[in-house]
């Protein structure tokens, strides 16, 4: 992984903003399922200059254990990823633990 990260820095590429599936790979097991974010859409500054509104969308499902990746070169992304938020007051609800 160190060599890959070194390559990313050396080539001056960055992750394209993405939406869709949180995990892009699954082990397809009923018991002990594992999901990881393995797949990325890497672009350089030249790409971003040519396609400033571009984004990637990872689509879960299909026959592969990897998510499909659709690259959008234009348009506004409507389904932008929102950060997870947890509100502590929910723990005080009488049905929180059940």
MARGU-573416 format. One record per residue (C-alpha): residue in one letter; residue number from 1; x, y, z. Coordinates in nm, 4 decimals. Layout:
<rec aa="A" i="NUM" px="X" py="Y" pz="Z"/>
...
This chain:
<rec aa="X" i="1" px="0.0000" py="0.0000" pz="0.0000"/>
<rec aa="X" i="2" px="0.2919" py="0.2300" pz="0.0708"/>
<rec aa="X" i="3" px="0.4120" py="0.2001" pz="-0.2902"/>
<rec aa="X" i="4" px="0.0657" py="0.2766" pz="-0.4240"/>
<rec aa="X" i="5" px="0.0345" py="0.5895" pz="-0.2095"/>
<rec aa="X" i="6" px="0.3815" py="0.6938" pz="-0.3217"/>
<rec aa="X" i="7" px="0.2725" py="0.6509" pz="-0.6844"/>
<rec aa="X" i="8" px="-0.0409" py="0.8626" pz="-0.6246"/>
<rec aa="X" i="9" px="0.1740" py="1.1439" pz="-0.4873"/>
<rec aa="X" i="10" px="0.4415" py="1.1115" pz="-0.7578"/>
<rec aa="X" i="11" px="0.1819" py="1.1209" pz="-1.0381"/>
<rec aa="X" i="12" px="-0.0087" py="1.4095" pz="-0.8764"/>
<rec aa="X" i="13" px="-0.3448" py="1.2362" pz="-0.8983"/>
<rec aa="X" i="14" px="-0.6358" py="1.2723" pz="-0.6599"/>
<rec aa="X" i="15" px="-0.9695" py="1.1011" pz="-0.5960"/>
<rec aa="X" i="16" px="-1.2556" py="1.2195" pz="-0.8100"/>
<rec aa="X" i="17" px="-1.5506" py="1.3211" pz="-0.5884"/>
<rec aa="X" i="18" px="-1.7868" py="1.0242" pz="-0.5690"/>
<rec aa="X" i="19" px="-2.1344" py="0.9174" pz="-0.4658"/>
<rec aa="X" i="20" px="-2.3056" py="0.5834" pz="-0.4350"/>
<rec aa="X" i="21" px="-2.1941" py="0.2705" pz="-0.2540"/>
<rec aa="X" i="22" px="-1.9832" py="0.3266" pz="0.0557"/>
<rec aa="X" i="23" px="-1.8004" py="-0.0021" pz="-0.0038"/>
<rec aa="X" i="24" px="-1.6824" py="-0.0947" pz="-0.3533"/>
<rec aa="X" i="25" px="-1.5865" py="-0.4573" pz="-0.2801"/>
<rec aa="X" i="26" px="-1.7681" py="-0.7307" pz="-0.0863"/>
<rec aa="X" i="27" px="-1.6642" py="-1.0844" pz="-0.0015"/>
<rec aa="X" i="28" px="-2.0173" py="-1.2122" pz="-0.0854"/>
<rec aa="X" i="29" px="-2.0467" py="-1.4196" pz="0.2331"/>
<rec aa="X" i="30" px="-2.3706" py="-1.4577" pz="0.4249"/>
<rec aa="X" i="31" px="-2.1760" py="-1.5146" pz="0.7472"/>
<rec aa="X" i="32" px="-1.8935" py="-1.2792" pz="0.8356"/>
<rec aa="X" i="33" px="-1.9540" py="-1.0321" pz="0.5504"/>
<rec aa="X" i="34" px="-1.6732" py="-0.7887" pz="0.4715"/>
<rec aa="X" i="35" px="-1.6992" py="-0.4681" pz="0.2695"/>
<rec aa="X" i="36" px="-1.4081" py="-0.2404" pz="0.1753"/>
<rec aa="X" i="37" px="-1.3554" py="0.0789" pz="-0.0238"/>
<rec aa="X" i="38" px="-1.0972" py="-0.0585" pz="-0.2682"/>
<rec aa="X" i="39" px="-1.1903" py="0.1086" pz="-0.5951"/>
<rec aa="X" i="40" px="-1.1184" py="0.4715" pz="-0.6688"/>
<rec aa="X" i="41" px="-1.1414" py="0.7060" pz="-0.9654"/>
<rec aa="X" i="42" px="-0.8097" py="0.8901" pz="-0.9827"/>
<rec aa="X" i="43" px="-0.7622" py="1.1996" pz="-1.1978"/>
<rec aa="X" i="44" px="-0.4923" py="1.4591" pz="-1.2533"/>
<rec aa="X" i="45" px="-0.5105" py="1.8375" pz="-1.2750"/>
<rec aa="X" i="46" px="-0.5363" py="1.8260" pz="-1.6540"/>
<rec aa="X" i="47" px="-0.8527" py="1.6124" pz="-1.6230"/>
<rec aa="X" i="48" px="-1.0040" py="1.8507" pz="-1.3667"/>
<rec aa="X" i="49" px="-0.9275" py="2.1485" pz="-1.5935"/>
<rec aa="X" i="50" px="-1.1030" py="1.9773" pz="-1.8844"/>
<rec aa="X" i="51" px="-1.3938" py="1.8349" pz="-1.6773"/>
<rec aa="X" i="52" px="-1.4320" py="2.0524" pz="-1.3659"/>
<rec aa="X" i="53" px="-1.7806" py="1.9187" pz="-1.2847"/>
<rec aa="X" i="54" px="-1.6878" py="1.5522" pz="-1.3223"/>
<rec aa="X" i="55" px="-1.7642" py="1.2922" pz="-1.0572"/>
<rec aa="X" i="56" px="-1.7706" py="0.9171" pz="-1.0065"/>
<rec aa="X" i="57" px="-2.0682" py="0.7089" pz="-0.9038"/>
<rec aa="X" i="58" px="-2.0149" py="0.3616" pz="-0.7555"/>
<rec aa="X" i="59" px="-2.3170" py="0.1400" pz="-0.8145"/>
<rec aa="X" i="60" px="-2.3667" py="-0.1605" pz="-0.5855"/>
<rec aa="X" i="61" px="-2.5060" py="-0.4856" pz="-0.7179"/>
<rec aa="X" i="62" px="-2.4472" py="-0.6848" pz="-1.0306"/>
<rec aa="X" i="63" px="-2.2566" py="-1.0098" pz="-1.0696"/>
<rec aa="X" i="64" px="-1.9106" py="-0.8866" pz="-0.9705"/>
<rec aa="X" i="65" px="-1.7809" py="-0.8534" pz="-0.6162"/>
<rec aa="X" i="66" px="-1.6743" py="-0.4985" pz="-0.7122"/>
<rec aa="X" i="67" px="-1.9100" py="-0.2037" pz="-0.7570"/>
<rec aa="X" i="68" px="-1.9516" py="-0.0598" pz="-1.1056"/>
<rec aa="X" i="69" px="-1.8044" py="0.2874" pz="-1.1530"/>
<rec aa="X" i="70" px="-1.9726" py="0.5426" pz="-1.3756"/>
<rec aa="X" i="71" px="-1.7775" py="0.8601" pz="-1.4520"/>
<rec aa="X" i="72" px="-1.9851" py="1.1732" pz="-1.5136"/>
<rec aa="X" i="73" px="-1.7999" py="1.4446" pz="-1.7013"/>
<rec aa="X" i="74" px="-2.0708" py="1.7113" pz="-1.6811"/>
<rec aa="X" i="75" px="-2.3702" py="1.8055" pz="-1.4743"/>
<rec aa="X" i="76" px="-2.4445" py="1.8593" pz="-1.1114"/>
<rec aa="X" i="77" px="-2.4352" py="1.5648" pz="-0.8749"/>
<rec aa="X" i="78" px="-2.7671" py="1.5554" pz="-0.6874"/>
<rec aa="X" i="79" px="-2.6939" py="1.2645" pz="-0.4578"/>
<rec aa="X" i="80" px="-2.3865" py="1.4045" pz="-0.2819"/>
<rec aa="X" i="81" px="-2.2627" py="1.2006" pz="0.0105"/>
<rec aa="X" i="82" px="-2.3625" py="1.3484" pz="0.3443"/>
<rec aa="X" i="83" px="-2.1614" py="1.2857" pz="0.6615"/>
<rec aa="X" i="84" px="-2.2994" py="1.0466" pz="0.9214"/>
<rec aa="X" i="85" px="-2.4301" py="1.2298" pz="1.2275"/>
<rec aa="X" i="86" px="-2.5334" py="1.0814" pz="1.5581"/>
<rec aa="X" i="87" px="-2.7283" py="1.2837" pz="1.8111"/>
<rec aa="X" i="88" px="-2.6623" py="1.1838" pz="2.1724"/>
<rec aa="X" i="89" px="-3.0127" py="1.2763" pz="2.2860"/>
<rec aa="X" i="90" px="-3.1376" py="0.9662" pz="2.0989"/>
<rec aa="X" i="91" px="-2.9759" py="0.7466" pz="2.3638"/>
<rec aa="X" i="92" px="-3.2159" py="0.8865" pz="2.6217"/>
<rec aa="X" i="93" px="-3.5227" py="0.7499" pz="2.4387"/>
<rec aa="X" i="94" px="-3.6764" py="0.4552" pz="2.6276"/>
<rec aa="X" i="95" px="-3.6629" py="0.2319" pz="2.3189"/>
<rec aa="X" i="96" px="-3.3064" py="0.3160" pz="2.2181"/>
<rec aa="X" i="97" px="-3.1355" py="-0.0039" pz="2.3356"/>
<rec aa="X" i="98" px="-3.4090" py="-0.2491" pz="2.2272"/>
